[in-house]
Amino acid sequence: MSQQAARKIPVISGSTARVLRAPLLDPLIGSPSQAPEKAKKVRAPLRLVVSPPKRSSRSLVVILFMVVVAAMAVVLVMSISVSKGQYELVGLKNQQQDLYKVNQSLRQDIAAKQAPQELVSQASALGMVPASTTGQIDVLDQAGQRFASACLGRY
């Protein structure tokens, strides 16, 4: 503190409390003149106050425990169903891969049976022989139609 501020603030030693000369007013009694009359008032007799029954904390703990157990059961059931779905998904993916392999082998078998070498061997097994000459048929020519009908046995 500066010296000027210390000079302006008065220094007090001892207590600064003052003595109260007026009588105290009791808010329940009122003015001091009525105090003796109200002091003789008869008190009401004591009676038993019945409080509503309190819930025991034990029932609250049991309820909370049951809620926690139910929540854990729900989580367990959901976990089991998800894992079951995962096993089914893995099984279906394996089945898909097996079917893909079977499909590929069947396509290879079909391609092998449609190959020209295979067709020649099947025709030989049936007794067919390769043609020695080739011929052409003109469909606009009547002779060609007679020739075709003769080959079919309709002439």
Chimera marker file (.cmm) of the C-alpha trace (Angstrom):
<marker_set name="trace">
<marker id="1" x="0.000" y="0.000" z="0.000" r="1" g="1" b="0" radius="0.5"/>
<marker id="2" x="1.160" y="3.492" z="-0.662" r="1" g="1" b="0" radius="0.5"/>
<marker id="3" x="1.846" y="5.901" z="2.144" r="1" g="1" b="0" radius="0.5"/>
<marker id="4" x="-0.891" y="8.283" z="1.020" r="1" g="1" b="0" radius="0.5"/>
<marker id="5" x="-3.518" y="5.529" z="1.173" r="1" g="1" b="0" radius="0.5"/>
<marker id="6" x="-2.322" y="4.520" z="4.636" r="1" g="1" b="0" radius="0.5"/>
<marker id="7" x="-2.799" y="8.113" z="5.867" r="1" g="1" b="0" radius="0.5"/>
<marker id="8" x="-6.419" y="8.379" z="4.619" r="1" g="1" b="0" radius="0.5"/>
<marker id="9" x="-7.671" y="5.095" z="6.143" r="1" g="1" b="0" radius="0.5"/>
<marker id="10" x="-8.283" y="5.458" z="9.887" r="1" g="1" b="0" radius="0.5"/>
<marker id="11" x="-6.687" y="2.755" z="12.017" r="1" g="1" b="0" radius="0.5"/>
<marker id="12" x="-9.045" y="1.222" z="14.593" r="1" g="1" b="0" radius="0.5"/>
<marker id="13" x="-7.923" y="-0.941" z="17.405" r="1" g="1" b="0" radius="0.5"/>
<marker id="14" x="-10.312" y="-3.105" z="19.400" r="1" g="1" b="0" radius="0.5"/>
<marker id="15" x="-13.959" y="-4.049" z="18.598" r="1" g="1" b="0" radius="0.5"/>
<marker id="16" x="-16.193" y="-1.936" z="16.384" r="1" g="1" b="0" radius="0.5"/>
<marker id="17" x="-19.451" y="-3.510" z="17.684" r="1" g="1" b="0" radius="0.5"/>
<marker id="18" x="-22.081" y="-1.182" z="19.187" r="1" g="1" b="0" radius="0.5"/>
<marker id="19" x="-24.423" y="-1.846" z="22.034" r="1" g="1" b="0" radius="0.5"/>
<marker id="20" x="-28.110" y="-2.165" z="21.065" r="1" g="1" b="0" radius="0.5"/>
<marker id="21" x="-30.374" y="-0.210" z="23.421" r="1" g="1" b="0" radius="0.5"/>
<marker id="22" x="-33.797" y="-1.121" z="21.916" r="1" g="1" b="0" radius="0.5"/>
<marker id="23" x="-35.614" y="-4.327" z="23.006" r="1" g="1" b="0" radius="0.5"/>
<marker id="24" x="-35.556" y="-7.219" z="20.543" r="1" g="1" b="0" radius="0.5"/>
<marker id="25" x="-38.781" y="-7.993" z="18.724" r="1" g="1" b="0" radius="0.5"/>
<marker id="26" x="-39.676" y="-11.657" z="18.397" r="1" g="1" b="0" radius="0.5"/>
<marker id="27" x="-41.427" y="-12.174" z="15.050" r="1" g="1" b="0" radius="0.5"/>
<marker id="28" x="-43.637" y="-14.932" z="16.527" r="1" g="1" b="0" radius="0.5"/>
<marker id="29" x="-44.643" y="-12.956" z="19.581" r="1" g="1" b="0" radius="0.5"/>
<marker id="30" x="-44.892" y="-9.476" z="18.076" r="1" g="1" b="0" radius="0.5"/>
<marker id="31" x="-44.260" y="-6.359" z="20.164" r="1" g="1" b="0" radius="0.5"/>
<marker id="32" x="-42.544" y="-6.543" z="23.646" r="1" g="1" b="0" radius="0.5"/>
<marker id="33" x="-45.787" y="-5.591" z="25.406" r="1" g="1" b="0" radius="0.5"/>
<marker id="34" x="-47.609" y="-8.723" z="24.153" r="1" g="1" b="0" radius="0.5"/>
<marker id="35" x="-44.820" y="-11.118" z="25.080" r="1" g="1" b="0" radius="0.5"/>
<marker id="36" x="-46.150" y="-12.316" z="28.465" r="1" g="1" b="0" radius="0.5"/>
<marker id="37" x="-49.638" y="-13.104" z="27.095" r="1" g="1" b="0" radius="0.5"/>
<marker id="38" x="-48.422" y="-15.190" z="24.174" r="1" g="1" b="0" radius="0.5"/>
<marker id="39" x="-45.826" y="-17.024" z="26.261" r="1" g="1" b="0" radius="0.5"/>
<marker id="40" x="-48.604" y="-18.690" z="28.277" r="1" g="1" b="0" radius="0.5"/>
<marker id="41" x="-50.097" y="-20.299" z="25.172" r="1" g="1" b="0" radius="0.5"/>
<marker id="42" x="-50.869" y="-24.018" z="25.631" r="1" g="1" b="0" radius="0.5"/>
<marker id="43" x="-48.912" y="-26.396" z="23.468" r="1" g="1" b="0" radius="0.5"/>
<marker id="44" x="-50.724" y="-28.964" z="21.363" r="1" g="1" b="0" radius="0.5"/>
<marker id="45" x="-50.368" y="-32.558" z="22.574" r="1" g="1" b="0" radius="0.5"/>
<marker id="46" x="-47.928" y="-34.741" z="20.689" r="1" g="1" b="0" radius="0.5"/>
<marker id="47" x="-49.353" y="-37.352" z="18.371" r="1" g="1" b="0" radius="0.5"/>
<marker id="48" x="-47.958" y="-40.187" z="16.310" r="1" g="1" b="0" radius="0.5"/>
<marker id="49" x="-47.378" y="-39.318" z="12.660" r="1" g="1" b="0" radius="0.5"/>
<marker id="50" x="-47.567" y="-42.345" z="10.407" r="1" g="1" b="0" radius="0.5"/>
<marker id="51" x="-45.173" y="-42.081" z="7.512" r="1" g="1" b="0" radius="0.5"/>
<marker id="52" x="-45.820" y="-43.949" z="4.284" r="1" g="1" b="0" radius="0.5"/>
<marker id="53" x="-43.928" y="-47.227" z="4.095" r="1" g="1" b="0" radius="0.5"/>
<marker id="54" x="-40.528" y="-46.790" z="2.496" r="1" g="1" b="0" radius="0.5"/>
<marker id="55" x="-39.344" y="-49.107" z="-0.227" r="1" g="1" b="0" radius="0.5"/>
<marker id="56" x="-36.526" y="-51.113" z="1.031" r="1" g="1" b="0" radius="0.5"/>
<marker id="57" x="-33.233" y="-50.658" z="-0.733" r="1" g="1" b="0" radius="0.5"/>
<marker id="58" x="-33.037" y="-54.419" z="-1.002" r="1" g="1" b="0" radius="0.5"/>
<marker id="59" x="-35.924" y="-54.519" z="-3.505" r="1" g="1" b="0" radius="0.5"/>
<marker id="60" x="-34.261" y="-51.787" z="-5.551" r="1" g="1" b="0" radius="0.5"/>
<marker id="61" x="-31.023" y="-53.774" z="-5.652" r="1" g="1" b="0" radius="0.5"/>
<marker id="62" x="-32.926" y="-56.909" z="-6.707" r="1" g="1" b="0" radius="0.5"/>
<marker id="63" x="-34.697" y="-55.000" z="-9.484" r="1" g="1" b="0" radius="0.5"/>
<marker id="64" x="-31.433" y="-53.506" z="-10.762" r="1" g="1" b="0" radius="0.5"/>
<marker id="65" x="-29.780" y="-56.932" z="-10.626" r="1" g="1" b="0" radius="0.5"/>
<marker id="66" x="-32.636" y="-58.430" z="-12.650" r="1" g="1" b="0" radius="0.5"/>
<marker id="67" x="-32.346" y="-55.627" z="-15.247" r="1" g="1" b="0" radius="0.5"/>
<marker id="68" x="-28.599" y="-56.250" z="-15.590" r="1" g="1" b="0" radius="0.5"/>
<marker id="69" x="-29.150" y="-60.020" z="-15.918" r="1" g="1" b="0" radius="0.5"/>
<marker id="70" x="-31.873" y="-59.473" z="-18.539" r="1" g="1" b="0" radius="0.5"/>
<marker id="71" x="-29.610" y="-57.126" z="-20.521" r="1" g="1" b="0" radius="0.5"/>
<marker id="72" x="-26.787" y="-59.652" z="-20.418" r="1" g="1" b="0" radius="0.5"/>
<marker id="73" x="-29.162" y="-62.401" z="-21.566" r="1" g="1" b="0" radius="0.5"/>
<marker id="74" x="-30.288" y="-60.259" z="-24.519" r="1" g="1" b="0" radius="0.5"/>
<marker id="75" x="-26.672" y="-59.573" z="-25.488" r="1" g="1" b="0" radius="0.5"/>
<marker id="76" x="-25.870" y="-63.295" z="-25.207" r="1" g="1" b="0" radius="0.5"/>
<marker id="77" x="-28.810" y="-64.300" z="-27.413" r="1" g="1" b="0" radius="0.5"/>
<marker id="78" x="-27.880" y="-61.682" z="-30.010" r="1" g="1" b="0" radius="0.5"/>
<marker id="79" x="-24.264" y="-62.855" z="-29.985" r="1" g="1" b="0" radius="0.5"/>
<marker id="80" x="-25.308" y="-66.481" z="-30.458" r="1" g="1" b="0" radius="0.5"/>
<marker id="81" x="-27.623" y="-65.592" z="-33.350" r="1" g="1" b="0" radius="0.5"/>
<marker id="82" x="-24.899" y="-63.539" z="-35.062" r="1" g="1" b="0" radius="0.5"/>
<marker id="83" x="-22.351" y="-66.343" z="-34.703" r="1" g="1" b="0" radius="0.5"/>
<marker id="84" x="-24.901" y="-68.852" z="-36.008" r="1" g="1" b="0" radius="0.5"/>
<marker id="85" x="-25.482" y="-66.605" z="-39.016" r="1" g="1" b="0" radius="0.5"/>
<marker id="86" x="-21.734" y="-66.409" z="-39.587" r="1" g="1" b="0" radius="0.5"/>
<marker id="87" x="-21.431" y="-70.214" z="-39.595" r="1" g="1" b="0" radius="0.5"/>
<marker id="88" x="-24.298" y="-70.453" z="-42.088" r="1" g="1" b="0" radius="0.5"/>
<marker id="89" x="-22.643" y="-67.819" z="-44.262" r="1" g="1" b="0" radius="0.5"/>
<marker id="90" x="-19.324" y="-69.715" z="-44.260" r="1" g="1" b="0" radius="0.5"/>
<marker id="91" x="-21.163" y="-72.945" z="-45.151" r="1" g="1" b="0" radius="0.5"/>
<marker id="92" x="-22.996" y="-71.261" z="-48.015" r="1" g="1" b="0" radius="0.5"/>
<marker id="93" x="-19.770" y="-69.754" z="-49.350" r="1" g="1" b="0" radius="0.5"/>
<marker id="94" x="-18.138" y="-73.214" z="-49.299" r="1" g="1" b="0" radius="0.5"/>
<marker id="95" x="-21.155" y="-74.668" z="-51.080" r="1" g="1" b="0" radius="0.5"/>
<marker id="96" x="-20.949" y="-71.866" z="-53.669" r="1" g="1" b="0" radius="0.5"/>
<marker id="97" x="-17.283" y="-72.635" z="-54.319" r="1" g="1" b="0" radius="0.5"/>
<marker id="98" x="-18.040" y="-76.353" z="-54.704" r="1" g="1" b="0" radius="0.5"/>
<marker id="99" x="-20.859" y="-75.623" z="-57.142" r="1" g="1" b="0" radius="0.5"/>
<marker id="100" x="-18.585" y="-73.283" z="-59.101" r="1" g="1" b="0" radius="0.5"/>
<marker id="101" x="-15.992" y="-76.063" z="-59.430" r="1" g="1" b="0" radius="0.5"/>
<marker id="102" x="-18.647" y="-78.579" z="-60.543" r="1" g="1" b="0" radius="0.5"/>
<marker id="103" x="-19.971" y="-76.060" z="-63.073" r="1" g="1" b="0" radius="0.5"/>
<marker id="104" x="-16.490" y="-75.523" z="-64.492" r="1" g="1" b="0" radius="0.5"/>
<marker id="105" x="-15.870" y="-79.267" z="-64.853" r="1" g="1" b="0" radius="0.5"/>
<marker id="106" x="-19.256" y="-79.730" z="-66.569" r="1" g="1" b="0" radius="0.5"/>
<marker id="107" x="-18.438" y="-76.901" z="-69.008" r="1" g="1" b="0" radius="0.5"/>
<marker id="108" x="-15.121" y="-78.591" z="-69.802" r="1" g="1" b="0" radius="0.5"/>
<marker id="109" x="-16.900" y="-81.910" z="-70.380" r="1" g="1" b="0" radius="0.5"/>
<marker id="110" x="-19.384" y="-80.245" z="-72.749" r="1" g="1" b="0" radius="0.5"/>
<marker id="111" x="-16.591" y="-78.464" z="-74.619" r="1" g="1" b="0" radius="0.5"/>
<marker id="112" x="-14.682" y="-81.756" z="-74.952" r="1" g="1" b="0" radius="0.5"/>
<marker id="113" x="-17.760" y="-83.587" z="-76.312" r="1" g="1" b="0" radius="0.5"/>
<marker id="114" x="-18.414" y="-80.823" z="-78.839" r="1" g="1" b="0" radius="0.5"/>
<marker id="115" x="-14.866" y="-80.895" z="-80.181" r="1" g="1" b="0" radius="0.5"/>
<marker id="116" x="-14.504" y="-82.009" z="-83.843" r="1" g="1" b="0" radius="0.5"/>
<marker id="117" x="-12.349" y="-85.015" z="-82.899" r="1" g="1" b="0" radius="0.5"/>
<marker id="118" x="-15.061" y="-86.280" z="-80.570" r="1" g="1" b="0" radius="0.5"/>
<marker id="119" x="-17.776" y="-85.818" z="-83.193" r="1" g="1" b="0" radius="0.5"/>
<marker id="120" x="-15.712" y="-87.841" z="-85.717" r="1" g="1" b="0" radius="0.5"/>
<marker id="121" x="-15.216" y="-90.667" z="-83.224" r="1" g="1" b="0" radius="0.5"/>
<marker id="122" x="-18.946" y="-90.729" z="-82.358" r="1" g="1" b="0" radius="0.5"/>
<marker id="123" x="-19.897" y="-90.776" z="-86.044" r="1" g="1" b="0" radius="0.5"/>
<marker id="124" x="-17.459" y="-93.668" z="-86.651" r="1" g="1" b="0" radius="0.5"/>
<marker id="125" x="-18.997" y="-95.541" z="-83.743" r="1" g="1" b="0" radius="0.5"/>
<marker id="126" x="-22.399" y="-95.170" z="-85.375" r="1" g="1" b="0" radius="0.5"/>
<marker id="127" x="-21.078" y="-96.514" z="-88.681" r="1" g="1" b="0" radius="0.5"/>
<marker id="128" x="-20.904" y="-93.260" z="-90.574" r="1" g="1" b="0" radius="0.5"/>
<marker id="129" x="-18.125" y="-92.719" z="-93.095" r="1" g="1" b="0" radius="0.5"/>
<marker id="130" x="-16.773" y="-89.505" z="-94.562" r="1" g="1" b="0" radius="0.5"/>
<marker id="131" x="-18.230" y="-88.521" z="-97.946" r="1" g="1" b="0" radius="0.5"/>
<marker id="132" x="-15.956" y="-89.101" z="-100.932" r="1" g="1" b="0" radius="0.5"/>
<marker id="133" x="-17.394" y="-86.251" z="-103.034" r="1" g="1" b="0" radius="0.5"/>
<marker id="134" x="-19.297" y="-83.132" z="-102.248" r="1" g="1" b="0" radius="0.5"/>
<marker id="135" x="-22.327" y="-81.934" z="-104.061" r="1" g="1" b="0" radius="0.5"/>
<marker id="136" x="-24.418" y="-78.798" z="-104.279" r="1" g="1" b="0" radius="0.5"/>
<marker id="137" x="-28.128" y="-78.380" z="-104.594" r="1" g="1" b="0" radius="0.5"/>
<marker id="138" x="-29.694" y="-75.380" z="-106.270" r="1" g="1" b="0" radius="0.5"/>
<marker id="139" x="-33.062" y="-74.852" z="-104.741" r="1" g="1" b="0" radius="0.5"/>
<marker id="140" x="-34.253" y="-72.665" z="-107.595" r="1" g="1" b="0" radius="0.5"/>
<marker id="141" x="-33.663" y="-75.389" z="-110.145" r="1" g="1" b="0" radius="0.5"/>
<marker id="142" x="-36.430" y="-77.937" z="-110.670" r="1" g="1" b="0" radius="0.5"/>
<marker id="143" x="-33.860" y="-80.636" z="-111.305" r="1" g="1" b="0" radius="0.5"/>
<marker id="144" x="-32.389" y="-80.001" z="-107.933" r="1" g="1" b="0" radius="0.5"/>
<marker id="145" x="-35.798" y="-80.389" z="-106.388" r="1" g="1" b="0" radius="0.5"/>
<marker id="146" x="-36.397" y="-83.652" z="-108.226" r="1" g="1" b="0" radius="0.5"/>
<marker id="147" x="-32.985" y="-84.829" z="-107.080" r="1" g="1" b="0" radius="0.5"/>
<marker id="148" x="-33.784" y="-83.876" z="-103.474" r="1" g="1" b="0" radius="0.5"/>
<marker id="149" x="-37.156" y="-85.577" z="-103.676" r="1" g="1" b="0" radius="0.5"/>
<marker id="150" x="-35.532" y="-88.661" z="-105.139" r="1" g="1" b="0" radius="0.5"/>
<marker id="151" x="-33.046" y="-88.765" z="-102.285" r="1" g="1" b="0" radius="0.5"/>
<marker id="152" x="-35.874" y="-88.534" z="-99.818" r="1" g="1" b="0" radius="0.5"/>
<marker id="153" x="-37.864" y="-91.205" z="-101.649" r="1" g="1" b="0" radius="0.5"/>
<marker id="154" x="-40.729" y="-89.021" z="-102.834" r="1" g="1" b="0" radius="0.5"/>
<marker id="155" x="-40.179" y="-89.020" z="-106.603" r="1" g="1" b="0" radius="0.5"/>
<link id1="1" id2="2" r="1" g="1" b="0" radius="0.2"/>
<link id1="2" id2="3" r="1" g="1" b="0" radius="0.2"/>
<link id1="3" id2="4" r="1" g="1" b="0" radius="0.2"/>
<link id1="4" id2="5" r="1" g="1" b="0" radius="0.2"/>
<link id1="5" id2="6" r="1" g="1" b="0" radius="0.2"/>
<link id1="6" id2="7" r="1" g="1" b="0" radius="0.2"/>
<link id1="7" id2="8" r="1" g="1" b="0" radius="0.2"/>
<link id1="8" id2="9" r="1" g="1" b="0" radius="0.2"/>
<link id1="9" id2="10" r="1" g="1" b="0" radius="0.2"/>
<link id1="10" id2="11" r="1" g="1" b="0" radius="0.2"/>
<link id1="11" id2="12" r="1" g="1" b="0" radius="0.2"/>
<link id1="12" id2="13" r="1" g="1" b="0" radius="0.2"/>
<link id1="13" id2="14" r="1" g="1" b="0" radius="0.2"/>
<link id1="14" id2="15" r="1" g="1" b="0" radius="0.2"/>
<link id1="15" id2="16" r="1" g="1" b="0" radius="0.2"/>
<link id1="16" id2="17" r="1" g="1" b="0" radius="0.2"/>
<link id1="17" id2="18" r="1" g="1" b="0" radius="0.2"/>
<link id1="18" id2="19" r="1" g="1" b="0" radius="0.2"/>
<link id1="19" id2="20" r="1" g="1" b="0" radius="0.2"/>
<link id1="20" id2="21" r="1" g="1" b="0" radius="0.2"/>
<link id1="21" id2="22" r="1" g="1" b="0" radius="0.2"/>
<link id1="22" id2="23" r="1" g="1" b="0" radius="0.2"/>
<link id1="23" id2="24" r="1" g="1" b="0" radius="0.2"/>
<link id1="24" id2="25" r="1" g="1" b="0" radius="0.2"/>
<link id1="25" id2="26" r="1" g="1" b="0" radius="0.2"/>
<link id1="26" id2="27" r="1" g="1" b="0" radius="0.2"/>
<link id1="27" id2="28" r="1" g="1" b="0" radius="0.2"/>
<link id1="28" id2="29" r="1" g="1" b="0" radius="0.2"/>
<link id1="29" id2="30" r="1" g="1" b="0" radius="0.2"/>
<link id1="30" id2="31" r="1" g="1" b="0" radius="0.2"/>
<link id1="31" id2="32" r="1" g="1" b="0" radius="0.2"/>
<link id1="32" id2="33" r="1" g="1" b="0" radius="0.2"/>
<link id1="33" id2="34" r="1" g="1" b="0" radius="0.2"/>
<link id1="34" id2="35" r="1" g="1" b="0" radius="0.2"/>
<link id1="35" id2="36" r="1" g="1" b="0" radius="0.2"/>
<link id1="36" id2="37" r="1" g="1" b="0" radius="0.2"/>
<link id1="37" id2="38" r="1" g="1" b="0" radius="0.2"/>
<link id1="38" id2="39" r="1" g="1" b="0" radius="0.2"/>
<link id1="39" id2="40" r="1" g="1" b="0" radius="0.2"/>
<link id1="40" id2="41" r="1" g="1" b="0" radius="0.2"/>
<link id1="41" id2="42" r="1" g="1" b="0" radius="0.2"/>
<link id1="42" id2="43" r="1" g="1" b="0" radius="0.2"/>
<link id1="43" id2="44" r="1" g="1" b="0" radius="0.2"/>
<link id1="44" id2="45" r="1" g="1" b="0" radius="0.2"/>
<link id1="45" id2="46" r="1" g="1" b="0" radius="0.2"/>
<link id1="46" id2="47" r="1" g="1" b="0" radius="0.2"/>
<link id1="47" id2="48" r="1" g="1" b="0" radius="0.2"/>
<link id1="48" id2="49" r="1" g="1" b="0" radius="0.2"/>
<link id1="49" id2="50" r="1" g="1" b="0" radius="0.2"/>
<link id1="50" id2="51" r="1" g="1" b="0" radius="0.2"/>
<link id1="51" id2="52" r="1" g="1" b="0" radius="0.2"/>
<link id1="52" id2="53" r="1" g="1" b="0" radius="0.2"/>
<link id1="53" id2="54" r="1" g="1" b="0" radius="0.2"/>
<link id1="54" id2="55" r="1" g="1" b="0" radius="0.2"/>
<link id1="55" id2="56" r="1" g="1" b="0" radius="0.2"/>
<link id1="56" id2="57" r="1" g="1" b="0" radius="0.2"/>
<link id1="57" id2="58" r="1" g="1" b="0" radius="0.2"/>
<link id1="58" id2="59" r="1" g="1" b="0" radius="0.2"/>
<link id1="59" id2="60" r="1" g="1" b="0" radius="0.2"/>
<link id1="60" id2="61" r="1" g="1" b="0" radius="0.2"/>
<link id1="61" id2="62" r="1" g="1" b="0" radius="0.2"/>
<link id1="62" id2="63" r="1" g="1" b="0" radius="0.2"/>
<link id1="63" id2="64" r="1" g="1" b="0" radius="0.2"/>
<link id1="64" id2="65" r="1" g="1" b="0" radius="0.2"/>
<link id1="65" id2="66" r="1" g="1" b="0" radius="0.2"/>
<link id1="66" id2="67" r="1" g="1" b="0" radius="0.2"/>
<link id1="67" id2="68" r="1" g="1" b="0" radius="0.2"/>
<link id1="68" id2="69" r="1" g="1" b="0" radius="0.2"/>
<link id1="69" id2="70" r="1" g="1" b="0" radius="0.2"/>
<link id1="70" id2="71" r="1" g="1" b="0" radius="0.2"/>
<link id1="71" id2="72" r="1" g="1" b="0" radius="0.2"/>
<link id1="72" id2="73" r="1" g="1" b="0" radius="0.2"/>
<link id1="73" id2="74" r="1" g="1" b="0" radius="0.2"/>
<link id1="74" id2="75" r="1" g="1" b="0" radius="0.2"/>
<link id1="75" id2="76" r="1" g="1" b="0" radius="0.2"/>
<link id1="76" id2="77" r="1" g="1" b="0" radius="0.2"/>
<link id1="77" id2="78" r="1" g="1" b="0" radius="0.2"/>
<link id1="78" id2="79" r="1" g="1" b="0" radius="0.2"/>
<link id1="79" id2="80" r="1" g="1" b="0" radius="0.2"/>
<link id1="80" id2="81" r="1" g="1" b="0" radius="0.2"/>
<link id1="81" id2="82" r="1" g="1" b="0" radius="0.2"/>
<link id1="82" id2="83" r="1" g="1" b="0" radius="0.2"/>
<link id1="83" id2="84" r="1" g="1" b="0" radius="0.2"/>
<link id1="84" id2="85" r="1" g="1" b="0" radius="0.2"/>
<link id1="85" id2="86" r="1" g="1" b="0" radius="0.2"/>
<link id1="86" id2="87" r="1" g="1" b="0" radius="0.2"/>
<link id1="87" id2="88" r="1" g="1" b="0" radius="0.2"/>
<link id1="88" id2="89" r="1" g="1" b="0" radius="0.2"/>
<link id1="89" id2="90" r="1" g="1" b="0" radius="0.2"/>
<link id1="90" id2="91" r="1" g="1" b="0" radius="0.2"/>
<link id1="91" id2="92" r="1" g="1" b="0" radius="0.2"/>
<link id1="92" id2="93" r="1" g="1" b="0" radius="0.2"/>
<link id1="93" id2="94" r="1" g="1" b="0" radius="0.2"/>
<link id1="94" id2="95" r="1" g="1" b="0" radius="0.2"/>
<link id1="95" id2="96" r="1" g="1" b="0" radius="0.2"/>
<link id1="96" id2="97" r="1" g="1" b="0" radius="0.2"/>
<link id1="97" id2="98" r="1" g="1" b="0" radius="0.2"/>
<link id1="98" id2="99" r="1" g="1" b="0" radius="0.2"/>
<link id1="99" id2="100" r="1" g="1" b="0" radius="0.2"/>
<link id1="100" id2="101" r="1" g="1" b="0" radius="0.2"/>
<link id1="101" id2="102" r="1" g="1" b="0" radius="0.2"/>
<link id1="102" id2="103" r="1" g="1" b="0" radius="0.2"/>
<link id1="103" id2="104" r="1" g="1" b="0" radius="0.2"/>
<link id1="104" id2="105" r="1" g="1" b="0" radius="0.2"/>
<link id1="105" id2="106" r="1" g="1" b="0" radius="0.2"/>
<link id1="106" id2="107" r="1" g="1" b="0" radius="0.2"/>
<link id1="107" id2="108" r="1" g="1" b="0" radius="0.2"/>
<link id1="108" id2="109" r="1" g="1" b="0" radius="0.2"/>
<link id1="109" id2="110" r="1" g="1" b="0" radius="0.2"/>
<link id1="110" id2="111" r="1" g="1" b="0" radius="0.2"/>
<link id1="111" id2="112" r="1" g="1" b="0" radius="0.2"/>
<link id1="112" id2="113" r="1" g="1" b="0" radius="0.2"/>
<link id1="113" id2="114" r="1" g="1" b="0" radius="0.2"/>
<link id1="114" id2="115" r="1" g="1" b="0" radius="0.2"/>
<link id1="115" id2="116" r="1" g="1" b="0" radius="0.2"/>
<link id1="116" id2="117" r="1" g="1" b="0" radius="0.2"/>
<link id1="117" id2="118" r="1" g="1" b="0" radius="0.2"/>
<link id1="118" id2="119" r="1" g="1" b="0" radius="0.2"/>
<link id1="119" id2="120" r="1" g="1" b="0" radius="0.2"/>
<link id1="120" id2="121" r="1" g="1" b="0" radius="0.2"/>
<link id1="121" id2="122" r="1" g="1" b="0" radius="0.2"/>
<link id1="122" id2="123" r="1" g="1" b="0" radius="0.2"/>
<link id1="123" id2="124" r="1" g="1" b="0" radius="0.2"/>
<link id1="124" id2="125" r="1" g="1" b="0" radius="0.2"/>
<link id1="125" id2="126" r="1" g="1" b="0" radius="0.2"/>
<link id1="126" id2="127" r="1" g="1" b="0" radius="0.2"/>
<link id1="127" id2="128" r="1" g="1" b="0" radius="0.2"/>
<link id1="128" id2="129" r="1" g="1" b="0" radius="0.2"/>
<link id1="129" id2="130" r="1" g="1" b="0" radius="0.2"/>
<link id1="130" id2="131" r="1" g="1" b="0" radius="0.2"/>
<link id1="131" id2="132" r="1" g="1" b="0" radius="0.2"/>
<link id1="132" id2="133" r="1" g="1" b="0" radius="0.2"/>
<link id1="133" id2="134" r="1" g="1" b="0" radius="0.2"/>
<link id1="134" id2="135" r="1" g="1" b="0" radius="0.2"/>
<link id1="135" id2="136" r="1" g="1" b="0" radius="0.2"/>
<link id1="136" id2="137" r="1" g="1" b="0" radius="0.2"/>
<link id1="137" id2="138" r="1" g="1" b="0" radius="0.2"/>
<link id1="138" id2="139" r="1" g="1" b="0" radius="0.2"/>
<link id1="139" id2="140" r="1" g="1" b="0" radius="0.2"/>
<link id1="140" id2="141" r="1" g="1" b="0" radius="0.2"/>
<link id1="141" id2="142" r="1" g="1" b="0" radius="0.2"/>
<link id1="142" id2="143" r="1" g="1" b="0" radius="0.2"/>
<link id1="143" id2="144" r="1" g="1" b="0" radius="0.2"/>
<link id1="144" id2="145" r="1" g="1" b="0" radius="0.2"/>
<link id1="145" id2="146" r="1" g="1" b="0" radius="0.2"/>
<link id1="146" id2="147" r="1" g="1" b="0" radius="0.2"/>
<link id1="147" id2="148" r="1" g="1" b="0" radius="0.2"/>
<link id1="148" id2="149" r="1" g="1" b="0" radius="0.2"/>
<link id1="149" id2="150" r="1" g="1" b="0" radius="0.2"/>
<link id1="150" id2="151" r="1" g="1" b="0" radius="0.2"/>
<link id1="151" id2="152" r="1" g="1" b="0" radius="0.2"/>
<link id1="152" id2="153" r="1" g="1" b="0" radius="0.2"/>
<link id1="153" id2="154" r="1" g="1" b="0" radius="0.2"/>
<link id1="154" id2="155" r="1" g="1" b="0" radius="0.2"/>
</marker_set>
